[in-house]
Amino acid sequence: MAVRGERILAAALAAAGRRRFRNRIAGQAARYWSAPTGSAWEANSHWRNGIGDQAWLEVGDDHWKIYETFARALNSPSPNTVMEWGAGGGANAVAFAPHAQRFIAADISQENLDECVRQVRATCTTPVETRRIDLACPEQATVGLAGSCDVFLCLYVIELTTGANAVRAILKIARTVLAPGGTALVQIKYHTSDRRTRGFAGTAYDRNLASTTTFTIEEFWNLAAECGLTPRLITLVPENRLDSRYAYYALTIPAAVQPAPPDERLLDVKYTEFAATFNADVADAERRAARGNYISRREGETTVDD
Ligand SMILES: C[S@@+](CC[C@H](N)C(=O)[O-])C[C@H]1O[C@@H](n2cnc3c(N)ncnc32)[C@H](O)[C@@H]1O
């Protein structure tokens, strides 16, 4: 009933001034994520002490298993560089960094980045770098990273964004930073034909933040393709310890075109033909030279005799 009331009130506000409402929510979201405000913020950012040891470890383990399944199916080599967009308290970072040579954590708040680095350093020796995201220009956080990542993670983030444009920006960032053959593992919260499962912005952003933006399974598939990523695989988690209706997509970009290996049989045939032609030409040239020598010698002899 509370959610229904919130939805009706938010719809009325949005109808009264759609653009103003959207801008207000976007401003609130940027402020909300930029700095800690207490224990609810730490839980929403998935800090270890915010959601508890077990749930925190489960987030990273579950996501690594999903990634491994996708990687096996796609025949992906083990990743060199992994980037996580919206890394929060490092639950995924600690599960992925041990399998990589370099981990790049991007987030809106410095406190999240610091916590993520602390957790990775307590787990493994993989070098970890940070990038601060400014929601007014998220692309700035990727300067110098074009084509350098093998895996791009965006987990428990899309649902918190303030609409399809913000999601487009994230998918285009994934497209930019991924190396040829790289994979983005992106999670969304999906809605069904039941209207109550649709995401919406609350009257204030933090009143419904975890269900602000949802998509149908097909809508997100098409949106990813529109942003230059190739949707390859999908898995659904209708319910987990934290929430419900999650879909995970493996989105790839084409591997660099490699020159095809030579066809050995064709090469043999061509070299045999070439050798035959070459030998015939050499023999011909030698025959012509011998005949020329003979004739000039004969002519020489005639001149002497005369
Ligand atoms: C629920 S936490 C998820 C943390 C981590 N990805 C995980 O799975 O445990 C959400 C994180 O996304 C970040 N975030 C929120 N909106 C974002 C956006 N539009 N782009 C990137 N990060 C965002 C927040 O700062 C927060 O750290």
The ligand as a MOL file (V3000), in Angstrom:
LIG
                    3D

  0  0  0     0  0            999 V3000
M  V30 BEGIN CTAB
M  V30 COUNTS 27 29 0 0 0
M  V30 BEGIN ATOM
M  V30 1 C 24.0950 -1.0910 -4.5720 0
M  V30 2 S 25.7070 -0.4380 -4.7210 0 CHG=1
M  V30 3 C 26.4420 -1.7130 -5.6980 0
M  V30 4 C 27.9040 -1.8930 -5.4220 0
M  V30 5 C 28.5400 -3.0660 -6.1670 0
M  V30 6 N 28.4170 -2.9140 -7.5840 0
M  V30 7 C 27.9160 -4.3540 -5.7630 0
M  V30 8 O 27.3560 -5.0960 -6.6060 0
M  V30 9 O 28.0210 -4.6910 -4.5840 0 CHG=-1
M  V30 10 C 25.4840 0.8310 -5.9230 0
M  V30 11 C 26.7240 1.6210 -6.2780 0
M  V30 12 O 26.4940 2.2690 -7.5120 0
M  V30 13 C 26.9720 3.5890 -7.4670 0
M  V30 14 N 26.1320 4.3260 -8.4210 0
M  V30 15 C 24.8890 4.8270 -8.2740 0
M  V30 16 N 24.4630 5.3920 -9.4110 0
M  V30 17 C 25.4600 5.2300 -10.3290 0
M  V30 18 C 25.6260 5.5940 -11.6850 0
M  V30 19 N 24.6740 6.2370 -12.3730 0
M  V30 20 N 26.7820 5.2760 -12.2970 0
M  V30 21 C 27.7580 4.6040 -11.6200 0
M  V30 22 N 27.6540 4.2500 -10.3360 0
M  V30 23 C 26.5210 4.5460 -9.6900 0
M  V30 24 C 26.8340 4.0030 -6.0300 0
M  V30 25 O 27.7420 5.0150 -5.6900 0
M  V30 26 C 27.0780 2.7000 -5.2910 0
M  V30 27 O 28.4270 2.5630 -4.9480 0
M  V30 END ATOM
M  V30 BEGIN BOND
M  V30 1 1 1 2
M  V30 2 1 2 3
M  V30 3 1 2 10
M  V30 4 1 3 4
M  V30 5 1 4 5
M  V30 6 1 5 6
M  V30 7 1 5 7
M  V30 8 2 7 8
M  V30 9 1 7 9
M  V30 10 1 10 11
M  V30 11 1 11 12
M  V30 12 1 11 26
M  V30 13 1 12 13
M  V30 14 1 13 14
M  V30 15 1 13 24
M  V30 16 1 14 15
M  V30 17 1 14 23
M  V30 18 2 15 16
M  V30 19 1 16 17
M  V30 20 1 17 18
M  V30 21 2 17 23
M  V30 22 1 18 19
M  V30 23 2 18 20
M  V30 24 1 20 21
M  V30 25 2 21 22
M  V30 26 1 22 23
M  V30 27 1 24 25
M  V30 28 1 24 26
M  V30 29 1 26 27
M  V30 END BOND
M  V30 END CTAB
M  END
